[in-house]
Amino acid sequence: MDSVFALTQVLLVFYVVTSAGFQTALLASAAAGMRRHQRAAWSEQSQRLLASAVTPTVTVLAPAYNESASVVASVRSLLTLRYPGLEIVVINDGSTDATLEVLREEFELRRVHPSLGGALVTEPVRGLYRSERHRGLIVIDKVNGGKSDSLNAGLNVATGELYCAVDADTLIEPDAFLRIVRPFLADDRTVATGATIRVVNGSGVRDGRVVAPRIPRRLLPGIQTVEYLRSFLFGRLGWNDLGGNLIVSGAFGMFRRAAVVEAGGYRIDTVGEDMELVVRLRRHGYETGGPSRVTFVPDPIAWTEVPENLHDLARQRDRWQRGLFSTISGHRQLLFNPRYRAMGLVVMPYFAVIELVGPVLEAFGVLGLTLALIAHVANVPYAIALLLLFYGWGVILSVTTVLLYQWLSEDPYPSGDLPRLILFAVAENLGYRQLTVLWRLRGTLGYLRGRSEWGQPTRTGFDGAESTAAS
């Protein structure tokens, strides 16, 4: 037992020191990035973009599978976006509910018969529709093939120089595109940009717009609100100056269309298609001398619905872990490879050790330490101090993230919600974090066993209706 305790102690200390060191650096980098961004004249830039002759055209791709509860609100939100020459392509991926019917009725869709082609092979397209009310709105009806196949079908139809991939249950702020497109204008090496995603649960929504941002009152979505703030602040923004991002959220991200098509589009054999595409794009850029820069822009806000129950949340985190494992495994040649500079030497190792192997180290270390305490072979004050340090740092990190976001963001939550946010940040480490570790371990085992299903999480919809949404 002594040797087991010694091993678990080494593993836990290694994980605590390594993760805390990286996260502190990321948080400091994110804070500096937020300050720089805060000083930028975004409103002036936005007005210039609206009148600019060089503003790139943008296509929005919105896959939808059984999204009848929320797809109308989502499309309405897209139609309110302030951006010149915007094209919106909704891909109905063989829905078995009334998704296509509600789109037809709400937007007066008319079937068109162009010759369909494109460089990317997809499941058969059953019909193509254009709205009589909004000429920039196109709907593709196709045989079910999953989210990646839907995005590839959308790419075959898209005409924009850039495209934005969004989930069909995502709501986007009207000026978000004017902000997220700026890195493409500032640097030709930019191949993709990501943006902040916030939790819509509990907020007031009208006509596809979030009109009353609020922190959820229920514990589970409330903790996820803190998770999302932390993930997008230091987990995305922090990487801008430390080697670049590997993840652009599938809920809201913009890409250079030609680069994605050249790289082969989205892979259909992974449940982590968003991360895999970004890693492949960056890798392809390094290997061919093409664009490889991926940037996170903190202010463009998109809103997404998060799981309201443990069953759906468990399936989501399981899938995320399998997607991470698939991406790291599929691009393992990048690990510690100086050819890919900071991406190979810093970013990929972080995701491999802290994000992928981290749940195993954490579970083994905490379980071993707990058993050592029960068997009276551990120094009790030392063991308790180590556990308090480990989970106490998680609380400090989350609370600091919340305070930084409220202080530096141009669109903070109402000040009256701050105490509840802090309570959720504390509560996250008291049971919730341990559950996510178990779910991620299950995802790791699932990947090793060859599981590839997405699952069908329950969506309440923005109007309170209920549907299932996943493909």
C-alpha positions in Angstrom: 0.0 0.0 0.0 2.9 2.3 0.7 4.2 2.0 -2.9 0.7 2.6 -4.2 0.3 5.7 -2.1 3.7 7.0 -3.3 2.7 6.5 -6.9 -0.6 8.2 -6.5 1.0 11.0 -4.7 3.5 11.5 -7.5 0.8 11.4 -10.2 -1.5 13.8 -8.3 1.3 16.3 -7.6 2.5 16.1 -11.2 -1.0 16.7 -12.5 -1.7 19.5 -10.1 1.5 21.4 -10.8 1.4 20.9 -14.6 -2.3 21.8 -15.0 -2.1 24.7 -12.6 1.0 26.1 -14.3 -0.6 25.9 -17.8 -3.9 27.2 -16.6 -2.3 30.2 -14.8 -0.3 31.0 -18.0 -3.5 30.7 -20.1 -5.5 32.9 -17.7 -2.8 35.6 -17.7 -2.6 35.5 -21.5 -6.4 35.7 -21.7 -6.5 38.7 -19.4 -3.9 40.5 -21.5 -5.8 39.6 -24.6 -9.1 40.9 -23.2 -7.4 44.2 -22.2 -6.0 44.6 -25.7 -9.3 43.8 -27.2 -11.1 46.2 -24.9 -9.0 49.1 -26.2 -9.7 48.4 -29.8 -12.2 50.6 -31.6 -14.6 47.8 -32.5 -17.6 50.1 -33.3 -15.5 52.1 -35.7 -14.2 49.0 -37.4 -17.7 47.5 -37.7 -19.0 50.6 -39.4 -16.1 50.5 -41.8 -16.8 46.9 -42.6 -20.4 47.6 -43.4 -19.3 50.1 -46.1 -16.1 48.3 -47.2 -15.8 47.0 -50.8 -13.4 44.3 -49.7 -15.6 42.8 -47.1 -15.5 39.0 -47.9 -18.8 37.3 -48.6 -20.0 34.9 -45.9 -22.2 31.7 -46.0 -23.8 30.4 -42.8 -24.1 26.6 -42.7 -26.7 25.4 -40.1 -27.2 21.6 -40.0 -30.5 20.6 -38.5 -31.7 17.2 -37.3 -35.0 17.0 -35.5 -34.8 20.7 -34.6 -38.5 21.6 -35.0 -38.6 23.2 -31.5 -35.8 25.8 -32.2 -35.0 25.9 -35.9 -37.3 28.8 -36.7 -36.0 31.0 -33.8 -32.4 30.1 -34.9 -33.0 31.0 -38.6 -34.8 34.3 -37.5 -31.7 35.1 -35.5 -29.5 34.5 -38.5 -31.6 36.7 -40.7 -31.1 39.6 -38.3 -27.3 39.5 -38.6 -25.9 42.8 -39.8 -23.5 41.8 -42.5 -23.5 42.7 -46.3 -24.0 39.9 -48.8 -24.9 37.2 -46.3 -26.0 33.7 -47.5 -27.7 31.3 -45.1 -27.8 27.5 -45.9 -29.8 25.3 -43.6 -29.2 21.6 -44.1 -32.1 19.3 -43.0 -30.2 16.1 -42.3 -33.1 13.6 -42.8 -35.1 14.8 -39.9 -37.9 12.5 -38.7 -39.9 15.3 -37.1 -41.4 18.4 -38.6 -38.2 20.4 -39.1 -38.6 20.8 -42.9 -42.3 21.5 -42.7 -42.0 24.3 -40.2 -39.2 25.8 -42.3 -41.4 25.6 -45.4 -44.3 27.3 -43.7 -42.4 30.0 -41.9 -40.1 31.1 -44.7 -42.2 30.2 -47.8 -39.7 27.8 -49.3 -39.9 27.1 -53.0 -38.2 24.1 -54.5 -35.5 24.8 -57.1 -33.7 22.3 -59.4 -30.1 23.3 -60.0 -27.5 20.8 -61.0 -25.9 19.7 -57.8 -22.2 18.9 -57.7 -19.3 19.9 -55.6 -15.9 18.5 -54.6 -17.2 16.8 -51.4 -19.0 13.4 -51.5 -22.1 13.3 -49.3 -25.3 11.4 -48.8 -27.9 12.0 -51.5 -29.7 15.4 -51.6 -33.5 15.0 -51.9 -34.3 18.6 -52.6 -33.1 22.2 -52.6 -35.3 25.1 -51.6 -35.0 28.9 -51.6 -37.1 31.2 -49.5 -39.6 33.5 -51.3 -39.4 35.9 -48.4 -35.6 36.0 -47.9 -33.6 35.5 -51.1 -30.4 34.7 -49.2 -32.0 31.7 -47.4 -31.4 28.3 -48.9 -32.6 24.9 -47.4 -31.0 21.6 -48.4 -33.1 18.4 -47.7 -30.9 15.3 -47.7 -30.6 11.8 -46.5 -29.4 11.5 -43.0 -25.6 11.3 -42.8 -24.6 13.1 -39.6 -23.4 16.6 -38.9 -20.1 16.3 -40.8 -21.9 15.0 -43.9 -24.4 17.9 -43.6 -21.7 20.5 -43.4 -20.0 19.0 -46.5 -23.3 19.2 -48.4 -23.6 22.8 -47.3 -20.1 23.5 -48.6 -21.0 22.1 -52.0 -23.8 24.7 -52.3 -22.1 27.6 -50.5 -20.8 30.6 -52.5 -19.2 32.7 -49.8 -15.5 33.2 -49.6 -15.8 32.5 -45.9 -18.3 30.3 -44.1 -19.6 30.1 -40.6 -20.7 26.8 -39.2 -23.4 27.0 -36.5 -25.6 24.6 -34.7 -29.3 25.0 -35.6 -30.2 25.7 -32.0 -27.6 28.5 -31.8 -28.6 32.2 -31.5 -26.1 34.8 -32.7 -25.8 38.5 -31.8 -26.6 40.8 -34.8 -23.1 42.3 -35.1 -21.2 39.1 -34.3 -20.1 38.6 -38.0 -18.7 42.1 -38.2 -16.4 41.3 -35.4 -15.5 37.7 -36.1 -14.5 38.5 -39.7 -11.8 41.1 -38.7 -8.9 38.6 -38.3 -9.4 37.4 -41.9 -9.0 41.1 -43.0 -6.0 41.7 -40.7 -4.0 38.6 -41.6 -4.1 36.5 -44.8 -2.7 33.6 -42.8 -6.0 33.2 -40.9 -7.8 30.1 -41.8 -10.4 30.0 -39.0 -11.8 32.1 -36.1 -13.8 31.2 -33.1 -15.9 33.2 -30.7 -17.5 33.2 -27.3 -20.4 30.9 -26.7 -22.7 31.6 -23.8 -25.5 29.5 -22.2 -29.0 30.6 -23.2 -30.8 28.5 -20.6 -32.8 30.8 -18.3 -32.5 33.9 -20.6 -35.3 35.7 -22.3 -35.6 35.1 -26.0 -37.8 36.9 -28.5 -37.9 36.7 -32.3 -34.6 34.8 -32.4 -32.8 37.3 -30.2 -31.6 37.1 -26.6 -33.3 40.1 -25.0 -32.8 39.4 -21.3 -29.5 37.6 -20.5 -29.8 35.8 -17.2 -27.9 33.2 -15.3 -29.9 29.9 -15.0 -31.4 29.3 -11.6 -31.1 25.5 -11.9 -27.8 24.0 -10.6 -26.8 21.9 -13.6 -27.1 24.6 -16.4 -25.8 27.2 -13.9 -22.5 25.3 -13.4 -22.2 24.8 -17.1 -22.5 28.6 -17.5 -19.3 28.9 -15.4 -17.7 26.1 -17.4 -18.4 27.9 -20.6 -17.0 31.2 -19.4 -13.8 29.5 -18.2 -13.5 27.4 -21.3 -13.8 30.3 -23.7 -11.8 32.8 -21.7 -8.6 31.0 -20.9 -9.3 27.8 -22.8 -9.6 29.7 -26.2 -8.5 33.3 -25.8 -5.4 32.3 -23.7 -4.1 30.2 -26.6 -3.9 33.1 -29.1 -0.5 34.1 -27.8 0.7 30.7 -26.6 0.7 28.6 -29.8 -2.7 29.1 -31.3 -6.1 27.3 -30.9 -6.9 23.7 -31.8 -10.7 24.1 -31.2 -13.3 26.2 -32.9 -16.7 25.4 -31.4 -19.1 23.7 -33.7 -21.8 26.0 -32.4 -20.2 29.1 -33.9 -17.0 29.4 -36.0 -15.8 30.9 -39.2 -13.6 29.3 -41.8 -11.9 30.1 -45.1 -14.0 27.9 -47.4 -11.4 27.2 -50.1 -8.9 26.0 -47.5 -11.5 23.6 -45.9 -12.5 22.1 -49.3 -8.8 21.7 -50.3 -8.2 19.9 -47.0 -11.1 17.5 -47.8 -13.9 19.0 -45.8 -15.2 17.4 -42.6 -14.4 13.9 -41.7 -17.5 11.7 -41.2 -15.7 9.0 -39.1 -15.3 11.1 -35.9 -17.7 12.6 -33.3 -15.2 15.5 -32.8 -15.4 16.9 -36.3 -14.9 20.5 -35.2 -11.6 20.0 -33.4 -10.3 17.5 -36.0 -10.9 19.9 -38.8 -9.0 22.7 -37.1 -6.0 20.5 -36.3 -6.0 19.2 -39.9 -6.3 22.8 -41.3 -3.4 24.0 -39.2 -1.3 20.9 -40.0 -2.1 21.3 -43.7 -1.0 24.9 -43.6 2.3 24.1 -42.0 3.0 21.3 -44.5 2.0 23.3 -47.6 3.0 26.8 -46.6 -0.7 27.9 -46.8 -2.7 29.7 -44.1 -2.6 28.0 -40.7 -3.6 30.7 -38.2 -6.6 30.1 -35.9 -7.7 33.0 -33.8 -10.2 33.5 -31.0 -12.2 36.7 -30.8 -13.8 37.2 -27.4 -16.7 39.5 -28.1 -18.9 37.9 -30.8 -21.6 36.3 -28.7 -23.5 33.1 -29.7 -26.0 31.5 -27.4 -26.5 27.8 -27.1 -28.8 25.5 -25.0 -26.9 23.2 -22.6 -28.2 19.9 -21.2 -30.7 20.2 -18.3 -30.3 16.7 -17.0 -27.4 14.4 -16.0 -28.2 11.8 -18.6 -27.8 14.2 -21.6 -24.8 15.9 -20.0 -23.1 12.5 -19.5 -23.6 11.6 -23.2 -22.3 15.0 -24.3 -19.1 14.7 -22.2 -18.6 11.1 -23.2 -18.8 12.2 -26.9 -16.5 15.2 -26.4 -13.9 12.9 -24.9 -14.1 10.4 -27.7 -13.8 13.2 -30.2 -10.7 14.5 -28.4 -9.1 11.0 -28.3 -9.9 10.5 -32.0 -8.2 13.8 -32.9 -5.1 13.4 -30.8 -4.7 9.8 -32.0 -5.2 10.7 -35.6 -2.7 13.5 -35.5 -0.2 12.0 -33.0 2.7 12.7 -35.4 2.4 16.4 -34.3 3.2 15.6 -30.7 6.6 17.2 -29.7 7.4 17.7 -33.4 9.4 20.9 -33.9 8.2 21.1 -37.6 4.9 22.4 -36.3 6.5 24.9 -33.9 4.4 25.8 -30.9 1.5 23.7 -32.1 3.6 20.6 -32.0 5.8 21.5 -29.0 3.2 23.1 -26.6 -0.4 23.0 -27.7 -0.8 19.4 -28.7 1.2 18.1 -25.7 -1.1 20.1 -23.4 -4.3 18.6 -24.9 -2.7 15.1 -24.9 -1.5 15.2 -21.2 -3.9 17.6 -19.4 -7.2 17.2 -21.4 -6.9 13.6 -22.7 -4.9 11.7 -20.0 -5.8 14.2 -17.2 -9.1 12.4 -16.1 -7.1 9.2 -15.7 -4.4 10.9 -13.6 -7.0 12.7 -11.5 -9.1 9.7 -10.9 -6.2 7.5 -10.1 -4.5 10.1 -7.9 -7.6 11.0 -5.9 -8.8 7.4 -5.5 -5.4 6.2 -4.4 -5.0 9.1 -1.9 -8.5 8.4 -0.5 -7.7 4.7 -0.1 -4.4 5.5 1.5 -6.2 7.7 4.1 -8.7 4.9 4.8 -5.9 2.4 5.2 -4.0 4.8 7.5 -0.8 4.7 5.4 -1.0 8.4 4.4 0.0 11.5 6.3 -3.4 12.8 7.0 -2.6 16.6 7.1 -0.5 16.3 4.0 -3.1 14.3 2.0 -5.9 16.7 3.0 -3.8 19.7 2.1 -3.0 18.2 -1.3 -6.7 17.5 -2.0 -7.7 21.0 -0.8 -4.9 22.5 -3.0 -6.1 20.5 -6.0 -9.8 21.4 -5.8 -9.2 24.8 -4.2 -7.2 25.8 -7.2 -10.2 24.8 -9.4 -12.5 27.2 -7.3 -9.9 30.0 -7.5 -9.6 29.6 -11.3 -13.3 29.6 -11.9 -14.1 32.5 -9.6 -11.2 34.5 -11.1 -12.6 33.7 -14.6 -16.0 35.0 -13.7 -14.7 38.2 -12.2 -12.4 38.8 -15.2 -15.3 38.3 -17.6 -17.5 40.6 -15.7 -14.8 43.3 -15.5 -13.4 43.1 -19.0 -16.2 41.9 -21.2 -18.2 44.4 -23.2 -21.3 42.4 -22.6 -21.2 41.1 -18.9 -24.0 39.4 -17.1 -26.3 41.7 -14.9 -24.4 42.6 -11.7 -27.2 41.1 -9.6 -26.3 37.6 -11.1 -22.7 37.8 -9.9 -23.2 36.2 -6.5 -25.1 33.3 -8.1 -22.2 32.9 -10.6 -19.7 32.7 -7.8 -21.8 30.1 -6.0 -21.9 28.0 -9.1 -18.2 28.3 -9.5 -17.7 27.0 -6.0 -20.3 24.2 -6.4 -18.6 23.0 -9.6 -15.9 21.3 -7.6 -18.2 19.6 -5.1 -19.4 16.6 -7.0 -19.9 18.0 -10.5 -16.2 17.9 -11.4 -15.9 14.3 -10.2 -18.9 13.3 -12.3 -17.3 14.8 -15.4 -14.1 12.9 -14.7 -16.1 9.7 -14.6 -17.9 10.6 -17.9 -14.7 11.4 -19.6 -13.2 8.1 -18.4 -16.2 6.4 -19.9 -15.6 8.3 -23.1 -12.0 7.1 -23.2 -13.1 3.5 -22.7 -15.8 4.0 -25.3 -13.3 5.2 -27.9 -11.0 2.3 -27.2 -13.9 -0.1 -27.7 -14.8 1.6 -31.0 -18.1 3.4 -30.0 -19.0 6.1 -32.4 -22.6 7.1 -31.7 -23.6 10.7 -31.1 -26.7 10.2 -28.9 -29.9 12.3 -28.9 -30.0 15.0 -26.1 -33.3 16.4 -25.2 -33.9 20.1 -26.3 -36.5 22.1 -24.6 -36.4 24.8 -27.4 -36.4 28.5 -26.8 -40.2 28.6 -26.5 -40.3 25.8 -23.9 -41.3 23.1 -26.4 -39.5 19.8 -26.3 -37.7 17.9 -29.1 -34.6 15.8 -29.7 -31.6 17.2 -31.5 -28.5 15.4 -32.7 -27.4 13.5 -35.7 
